[in-house]
Amino acid sequence: MRILIVLTILAGLLSCADGEKSSGVTQFKLGHVAGPDSLITACADEFARRVNKKLAGRAEVQVFGSSQLGNDETLLQKLKLGTVDFSLPSTIMSSTVDAFGLFEMPYLVRDREHMKHIERAVFWPRIAPEAEKNGYKILALWENGFRHITNSERPIVTPYDLAGIKLRTPRGRWRVKLFQTYEANPTPMPLSEVFVALQTGVMDGQENPLAQVWGAKLQEVQTYLSLTGHVYTPAYLVTSVEHWKKVSPDLRAALAAIARDMQGFVYRTAEQMDAELLLKLEATGMKVNRADTKAFQRAGKSIYEEFSAAVPGAENWIQTTLALGEN
């Protein structure tokens, strides 16, 4: 009797499993580290909504934000293992693929219109192929944003004001070098650990786009917001080359098209959030000041020289990118 019951249960489970397979719906996990009210979350959720609507019955994207599936480094590892299908890294890519250090150069990107030209002329033909050599397939170039500095010590007007500030940065060789040049004391740290580090005084400050500041509720543990705009960081919709090969060609084409078509939504949302969140952050009592960006530009020139010397092709990418901003 017991054997019969066990066999019946197993048959039911197998039937369920067969039903899931026969449904023909390919499920994709998208993991990222951003908080609920961030730009990255808004974009990831919109991408999932579009895929689930346009490819209903064929594909389904599930989004796991707030580092639920791990930090950026872990997510990149999981892409290679095939346990996560998509992620939305930003600065971490510069520690994984040298070419992505281009977007770590201070004041390289003037505005989003400039970024569109960079994407067409530099990113897709020169940078994205370097990711594929390292096993990562870039499906779309979205946005993390223009980065600004917050801290609990003082307003940051020039790089000299950063002297001695314990500043959290994302993991990225060139970001750390940049803030060392600015005489801060930078320490790479996962985003999920930043709030507590600031709250307890382990860190004095951090730097992020306004949407990340708001999404991580950093205004609750920071006094000063200094509008430096020192670096523009894209966000990349990434999968692994090997995993992507296993997806059917028609589904690959459909997913890639939806991902690329997201850019208008990404930039519109980013612009709107920048305007709205600055007012919201001021309303919380944060003391906002505009930095002397020319002083920051002068202080950061050596980073361009170091990057050009360290990465083959970098000098040409920089010259092309800067020229695109002058037209």
TORZAKOL-111153 format. One record per residue (C-alpha): residue number from 0; y, z, x. Coordinates in steps of 0.2 Angstrom, whole numbers, plus 5000, padded with zeros to 4 digits. Each point is the difference from the previous one (the first is absolute). Layout:
N
<i = NUM&y = Y&z = Z&x = X>
...
***
This chain:
327
<i = 0&y = 5000&z = 5000&x = 5000>
<i = 1&y = 5012&z = 5005&x = 5014>
<i = 2&y = 4996&z = 4983&x = 5009>
<i = 3&y = 5004&z = 4991&x = 4984>
<i = 4&y = 5017&z = 5008&x = 4998>
<i = 5&y = 5004&z = 4997&x = 5019>
<i = 6&y = 4995&z = 4982&x = 4998>
<i = 7&y = 5011&z = 4998&x = 4984>
<i = 8&y = 5015&z = 5008&x = 5009>
<i = 9&y = 4998&z = 4988&x = 5015>
<i = 10&y = 4998&z = 4985&x = 4989>
<i = 11&y = 5016&z = 5005&x = 4991>
<i = 12&y = 5009&z = 5002&x = 5017>
<i = 13&y = 4994&z = 4983&x = 5006>
<i = 14&y = 5005&z = 4992&x = 4984>
<i = 15&y = 5018&z = 5007&x = 5002>
<i = 16&y = 5001&z = 4994&x = 5018>
<i = 17&y = 4994&z = 4983&x = 4995>
<i = 18&y = 5013&z = 4999&x = 4986>
<i = 19&y = 5014&z = 5004&x = 5013>
<i = 20&y = 4994&z = 4986&x = 5011>
<i = 21&y = 4997&z = 4988&x = 4986>
<i = 22&y = 5018&z = 5003&x = 4994>
<i = 23&y = 5006&z = 4990&x = 5014>
<i = 24&y = 5016&z = 5010&x = 5004>
<i = 25&y = 5003&z = 5003&x = 5018>
<i = 26&y = 5009&z = 5017&x = 5003>
<i = 27&y = 5012&z = 5003&x = 5014>
<i = 28&y = 5007&z = 5016&x = 5006>
<i = 29&y = 5018&z = 5000&x = 5007>
<i = 30&y = 5005&z = 5015&x = 5010>
<i = 31&y = 5017&z = 5006&x = 5006>
<i = 32&y = 5009&z = 5015&x = 5006>
<i = 33&y = 5016&z = 5000&x = 4990>
<i = 34&y = 5005&z = 5012&x = 4986>
<i = 35&y = 5001&z = 4997&x = 4981>
<i = 36&y = 5018&z = 4995&x = 4999>
<i = 37&y = 5001&z = 4989&x = 5016>
<i = 38&y = 5003&z = 4981&x = 5001>
<i = 39&y = 4982&z = 4998&x = 5007>
<i = 40&y = 4993&z = 5008&x = 4985>
<i = 41&y = 5010&z = 4989&x = 4988>
<i = 42&y = 4994&z = 4985&x = 5009>
<i = 43&y = 4982&z = 5005&x = 5002>
<i = 44&y = 4999&z = 5004&x = 4981>
<i = 45&y = 5009&z = 4984&x = 4995>
<i = 46&y = 4988&z = 4990&x = 5011>
<i = 47&y = 4985&z = 5008&x = 4992>
<i = 48&y = 5007&z = 4997&x = 4982>
<i = 49&y = 5003&z = 4982&x = 5004>
<i = 50&y = 4982&z = 4998&x = 5007>
<i = 51&y = 4992&z = 5009&x = 4986>
<i = 52&y = 5009&z = 4990&x = 4987>
<i = 53&y = 4999&z = 4982&x = 5008>
<i = 54&y = 4982&z = 5003&x = 5007>
<i = 55&y = 4993&z = 5010&x = 4985>
<i = 56&y = 4981&z = 4999&x = 5000>
<i = 57&y = 5000&z = 4994&x = 5018>
<i = 58&y = 5009&z = 5013&x = 5011>
<i = 59&y = 5007&z = 5017&x = 4998>
<i = 60&y = 5011&z = 5009&x = 5012>
<i = 61&y = 5000&z = 5019&x = 5001>
<i = 62&y = 5015&z = 5009&x = 5009>
<i = 63&y = 4998&z = 5016&x = 5009>
<i = 64&y = 5017&z = 5006&x = 5007>
<i = 65&y = 5006&z = 5016&x = 5008>
<i = 66&y = 4987&z = 4999&x = 5014>
<i = 67&y = 4986&z = 5003&x = 4988>
<i = 68&y = 4989&z = 4989&x = 5011>
<i = 69&y = 5007&z = 5005&x = 5016>
<i = 70&y = 5015&z = 4998&x = 5011>
<i = 71&y = 5006&z = 4983&x = 5006>
<i = 72&y = 4989&z = 5000&x = 5016>
<i = 73&y = 4985&z = 5005&x = 4990>
<i = 74&y = 5003&z = 4987&x = 4987>
<i = 75&y = 5000&z = 4986&x = 5013>
<i = 76&y = 4984&z = 5007&x = 5006>
<i = 77&y = 4993&z = 5000&x = 4983>
<i = 78&y = 5005&z = 4982&x = 4998>
<i = 79&y = 4989&z = 4995&x = 5014>
<i = 80&y = 4985&z = 5011&x = 4993>
<i = 81&y = 5002&z = 4992&x = 4983>
<i = 82&y = 5003&z = 5016&x = 4991>
<i = 83&y = 5018&z = 4995&x = 4995>
<i = 84&y = 5004&z = 4983&x = 4995>
<i = 85&y = 5019&z = 4999&x = 5002>
<i = 86&y = 5013&z = 5012&x = 5008>
<i = 87&y = 5019&z = 4999&x = 5002>
<i = 88&y = 5004&z = 5005&x = 5018>
<i = 89&y = 5017&z = 4999&x = 5008>
<i = 90&y = 5005&z = 5007&x = 5017>
<i = 91&y = 4982&z = 5004&x = 5004>
<i = 92&y = 4997&z = 4981&x = 5002>
<i = 93&y = 5010&z = 5000&x = 5016>
<i = 94&y = 4988&z = 5012&x = 5008>
<i = 95&y = 4985&z = 4989&x = 4995>
<i = 96&y = 5007&z = 4983&x = 5003>
<i = 97&y = 5013&z = 4998&x = 5014>
<i = 98&y = 5010&z = 4986&x = 4992>
<i = 99&y = 5004&z = 5011&x = 4985>
<i = 100&y = 5012&z = 5010&x = 5012>
<i = 101&y = 5012&z = 4986&x = 4996>
<i = 102&y = 5005&z = 5010&x = 4984>
<i = 103&y = 5003&z = 5016&x = 5010>
<i = 104&y = 5015&z = 4992&x = 5009>
<i = 105&y = 5016&z = 5009&x = 4994>
<i = 106&y = 5012&z = 4990&x = 4989>
<i = 107&y = 4989&z = 4984&x = 5001>
<i = 108&y = 5000&z = 4997&x = 4982>
<i = 109&y = 5017&z = 4998&x = 4992>
<i = 110&y = 4996&z = 4999&x = 4982>
<i = 111&y = 4986&z = 4994&x = 4988>
<i = 112&y = 5006&z = 4982&x = 5000>
<i = 113&y = 4998&z = 5000&x = 5019>
<i = 114&y = 4983&z = 5008&x = 4998>
<i = 115&y = 4995&z = 4985&x = 4989>
<i = 116&y = 5004&z = 4988&x = 5014>
<i = 117&y = 4991&z = 5011&x = 5013>
<i = 118&y = 4985&z = 5000&x = 4989>
<i = 119&y = 4999&z = 4981&x = 4999>
<i = 120&y = 5005&z = 4996&x = 5018>
<i = 121&y = 4993&z = 5014&x = 5010>
<i = 122&y = 4988&z = 5011&x = 4990>
<i = 123&y = 4987&z = 4988&x = 4993>
<i = 124&y = 4999&z = 4988&x = 5014>
<i = 125&y = 5001&z = 5012&x = 5015>
<i = 126&y = 4997&z = 5019&x = 4995>
<i = 127&y = 4987&z = 4999&x = 4986>
<i = 128&y = 4988&z = 4990&x = 5011>
<i = 129&y = 5000&z = 5014&x = 5012>
<i = 130&y = 4994&z = 5012&x = 4987>
<i = 131&y = 4985&z = 4988&x = 4996>
<i = 132&y = 4995&z = 5001&x = 5019>
<i = 133&y = 4999&z = 5019&x = 4997>
<i = 134&y = 4989&z = 4998&x = 4984>
<i = 135&y = 5014&z = 5002&x = 4987>
<i = 136&y = 5005&z = 4988&x = 4987>
<i = 137&y = 5018&z = 5001&x = 4994>
<i = 138&y = 5001&z = 4994&x = 4982>
<i = 139&y = 5019&z = 5004&x = 4997>
<i = 140&y = 5015&z = 5006&x = 5008>
<i = 141&y = 5009&z = 5013&x = 4989>
<i = 142&y = 5012&z = 5014&x = 5004>
<i = 143&y = 5001&z = 5018&x = 5006>
<i = 144&y = 5018&z = 4999&x = 5002>
<i = 145&y = 5016&z = 5004&x = 5011>
<i = 146&y = 4997&z = 5017&x = 5008>
<i = 147&y = 5012&z = 5014&x = 5001>
<i = 148&y = 5000&z = 5017&x = 5008>
<i = 149&y = 4999&z = 5017&x = 4991>
<i = 150&y = 5001&z = 5017&x = 5008>
<i = 151&y = 5004&z = 5018&x = 4997>
<i = 152&y = 5011&z = 5003&x = 5015>
<i = 153&y = 5016&z = 4989&x = 5000>
<i = 154&y = 5007&z = 4983&x = 4994>
<i = 155&y = 4994&z = 4986&x = 5012>
<i = 156&y = 5015&z = 4988&x = 5004>
<i = 157&y = 4995&z = 4994&x = 5017>
<i = 158&y = 4984&z = 5001&x = 5010>
<i = 159&y = 5007&z = 5014&x = 5010>
<i = 160&y = 4999&z = 5011&x = 4984>
<i = 161&y = 4981&z = 4998&x = 5001>
<i = 162&y = 4998&z = 5009&x = 5016>
<i = 163&y = 4987&z = 5014&x = 4999>
<i = 164&y = 4996&z = 4996&x = 4982>
<i = 165&y = 4981&z = 5001&x = 4996>
<i = 166&y = 4998&z = 4984&x = 4991>
<i = 167&y = 4984&z = 4995&x = 4991>
<i = 168&y = 4996&z = 4981&x = 5002>
<i = 169&y = 4985&z = 4990&x = 4994>
<i = 170&y = 4988&z = 4995&x = 5013>
<i = 171&y = 5007&z = 4986&x = 5009>
<i = 172&y = 5003&z = 4998&x = 5019>
<i = 173&y = 5017&z = 4991&x = 4998>
<i = 174&y = 5007&z = 5012&x = 4987>
<i = 175&y = 4996&z = 5015&x = 5011>
<i = 176&y = 5008&z = 4991&x = 5015>
<i = 177&y = 5016&z = 4996&x = 4990>
<i = 178&y = 5003&z = 5018&x = 4995>
<i = 179&y = 4997&z = 5006&x = 5018>
<i = 180&y = 5013&z = 4988&x = 5005>
<i = 181&y = 5011&z = 5008&x = 4986>
<i = 182&y = 4996&z = 5017&x = 5009>
<i = 183&y = 4991&z = 5007&x = 4985>
<i = 184&y = 4983&z = 5008&x = 5002>
<i = 185&y = 4989&z = 4989&x = 4989>
<i = 186&y = 4982&z = 5004&x = 4995>
<i = 187&y = 4989&z = 4989&x = 4990>
<i = 188&y = 4992&z = 5008&x = 4985>
<i = 189&y = 4991&z = 4993&x = 4984>
<i = 190&y = 5012&z = 4999&x = 4985>
<i = 191&y = 4989&z = 5012&x = 4990>
<i = 192&y = 5004&z = 5014&x = 5013>
<i = 193&y = 5019&z = 4997&x = 5000>
<i = 194&y = 5006&z = 5011&x = 4986>
<i = 195&y = 4992&z = 5016&x = 5006>
<i = 196&y = 5005&z = 4996&x = 5018>
<i = 197&y = 5018&z = 4999&x = 4994>
<i = 198&y = 4999&z = 5015&x = 4989>
<i = 199&y = 4993&z = 5012&x = 5013>
<i = 200&y = 5011&z = 4994&x = 5014>
<i = 201&y = 4987&z = 4992&x = 5011>
<i = 202&y = 5011&z = 4984&x = 4998>
<i = 203&y = 5019&z = 5000&x = 4998>
<i = 204&y = 5001&z = 4982&x = 4993>
<i = 205&y = 4991&z = 4983&x = 4996>
<i = 206&y = 5005&z = 4982&x = 4997>
<i = 207&y = 4995&z = 4989&x = 4986>
<i = 208&y = 5006&z = 4989&x = 4986>
<i = 209&y = 5009&z = 5008&x = 4986>
<i = 210&y = 4985&z = 4996&x = 4988>
<i = 211&y = 4988&z = 5010&x = 5012>
<i = 212&y = 5012&z = 5014&x = 5001>
<i = 213&y = 5001&z = 5002&x = 4981>
<i = 214&y = 4982&z = 4996&x = 4998>
<i = 215&y = 4994&z = 5014&x = 5012>
<i = 216&y = 5014&z = 5012&x = 4993>
<i = 217&y = 5007&z = 5003&x = 5017>
<i = 218&y = 5017&z = 5003&x = 4992>
<i = 219&y = 4993&z = 5017&x = 4996>
<i = 220&y = 4998&z = 5005&x = 5018>
<i = 221&y = 5014&z = 4990&x = 5008>
<i = 222&y = 5019&z = 5003&x = 5000>
<i = 223&y = 5007&z = 4984&x = 5008>
<i = 224&y = 4998&z = 4982&x = 4997>
<i = 225&y = 5007&z = 4988&x = 5013>
<i = 226&y = 5001&z = 4982&x = 4995>
<i = 227&y = 4995&z = 4992&x = 5017>
<i = 228&y = 4989&z = 4985&x = 4994>
<i = 229&y = 4993&z = 5000&x = 5017>
<i = 230&y = 4984&z = 4990&x = 4996>
<i = 231&y = 4994&z = 4989&x = 4986>
<i = 232&y = 4982&z = 5002&x = 4998>
<i = 233&y = 4989&z = 4988&x = 4989>
<i = 234&y = 4984&z = 5006&x = 4991>
<i = 235&y = 4985&z = 4989&x = 5002>
<i = 236&y = 4987&z = 4997&x = 4987>
<i = 237&y = 4985&z = 5000&x = 5012>
<i = 238&y = 4981&z = 4997&x = 4999>
<i = 239&y = 4987&z = 4998&x = 5013>
<i = 240&y = 4995&z = 4982&x = 5006>
<i = 241&y = 4982&z = 5003&x = 4998>
<i = 242&y = 5001&z = 5008&x = 4983>
<i = 243&y = 5012&z = 4986&x = 4994>
<i = 244&y = 4986&z = 4987&x = 5005>
<i = 245&y = 4989&z = 5008&x = 4987>
<i = 246&y = 5011&z = 4998&x = 4986>
<i = 247&y = 4998&z = 4983&x = 4990>
<i = 248&y = 5012&z = 4986&x = 5005>
<i = 249&y = 5007&z = 4999&x = 4983>
<i = 250&y = 5003&z = 5018&x = 4999>
<i = 251&y = 5008&z = 5000&x = 5017>
<i = 252&y = 5012&z = 4987&x = 4995>
<i = 253&y = 5005&z = 5009&x = 4984>
<i = 254&y = 5002&z = 5017&x = 5008>
<i = 255&y = 5011&z = 4992&x = 5014>
<i = 256&y = 5011&z = 4991&x = 4988>
<i = 257&y = 5003&z = 5015&x = 4990>
<i = 258&y = 5004&z = 5010&x = 5015>
<i = 259&y = 5012&z = 4987&x = 5007>
<i = 260&y = 5008&z = 4999&x = 4983>
<i = 261&y = 5004&z = 5018&x = 5000>
<i = 262&y = 5015&z = 4998&x = 5012>
<i = 263&y = 5013&z = 4997&x = 4987>
<i = 264&y = 4995&z = 5016&x = 4992>
<i = 265&y = 4999&z = 5010&x = 5016>
<i = 266&y = 5018&z = 4995&x = 5006>
<i = 267&y = 5008&z = 5003&x = 4983>
<i = 268&y = 4992&z = 5017&x = 4998>
<i = 269&y = 5005&z = 5005&x = 5018>
<i = 270&y = 5018&z = 4995&x = 4997>
<i = 271&y = 5000&z = 5010&x = 4984>
<i = 272&y = 4992&z = 5015&x = 5007>
<i = 273&y = 5012&z = 5000&x = 5015>
<i = 274&y = 5015&z = 5001&x = 4989>
<i = 275&y = 4993&z = 5012&x = 4987>
<i = 276&y = 4992&z = 5012&x = 5012>
<i = 277&y = 5015&z = 5002&x = 5011>
<i = 278&y = 5009&z = 5007&x = 4985>
<i = 279&y = 4985&z = 5011&x = 4995>
<i = 280&y = 4998&z = 5007&x = 5018>
<i = 281&y = 5019&z = 5004&x = 5000>
<i = 282&y = 4998&z = 5008&x = 4983>
<i = 283&y = 4987&z = 5012&x = 5007>
<i = 284&y = 5013&z = 5007&x = 5012>
<i = 285&y = 4995&z = 4990&x = 5016>
<i = 286&y = 5015&z = 4998&x = 5011>
<i = 287&y = 5001&z = 4981&x = 5003>
<i = 288&y = 5010&z = 4991&x = 5014>
<i = 289&y = 5001&z = 4983&x = 5007>
<i = 290&y = 4995&z = 4998&x = 5018>
<i = 291&y = 5008&z = 4991&x = 5014>
<i = 292&y = 4988&z = 4985&x = 5000>
<i = 293&y = 5008&z = 4991&x = 5015>
<i = 294&y = 4997&z = 5016&x = 5011>
<i = 295&y = 4982&z = 5000&x = 4994>
<i = 296&y = 4998&z = 4981&x = 5004>
<i = 297&y = 5007&z = 5002&x = 5018>
<i = 298&y = 4989&z = 5015&x = 5003>
<i = 299&y = 4985&z = 4990&x = 4994>
<i = 300&y = 5002&z = 4984&x = 5011>
<i = 301&y = 4987&z = 5006&x = 5013>
<i = 302&y = 4986&z = 5000&x = 4987>
<i = 303&y = 5002&z = 4981&x = 4998>
<i = 304&y = 4998&z = 4998&x = 5019>
<i = 305&y = 4985&z = 5011&x = 5001>
<i = 306&y = 4992&z = 4991&x = 4985>
<i = 307&y = 5003&z = 4983&x = 5007>
<i = 308&y = 4993&z = 5005&x = 5017>
<i = 309&y = 4984&z = 5008&x = 4992>
<i = 310&y = 4995&z = 4987&x = 4987>
<i = 311&y = 4997&z = 4982&x = 5004>
<i = 312&y = 5011&z = 4989&x = 4989>
<i = 313&y = 5011&z = 5014&x = 4994>
<i = 314&y = 5016&z = 4994&x = 5008>
<i = 315&y = 4998&z = 4983&x = 4991>
<i = 316&y = 4997&z = 5009&x = 4983>
<i = 317&y = 5015&z = 5011&x = 5002>
<i = 318&y = 5011&z = 4986&x = 5005>
<i = 319&y = 4994&z = 4989&x = 4985>
<i = 320&y = 5002&z = 5015&x = 4988>
<i = 321&y = 5018&z = 5004&x = 5006>
<i = 322&y = 5005&z = 4982&x = 4998>
<i = 323&y = 4993&z = 4999&x = 4982>
<i = 324&y = 5012&z = 5015&x = 4996>
<i = 325&y = 5015&z = 4990&x = 5007>
<i = 326&y = 4998&z = 4985&x = 4989>
***
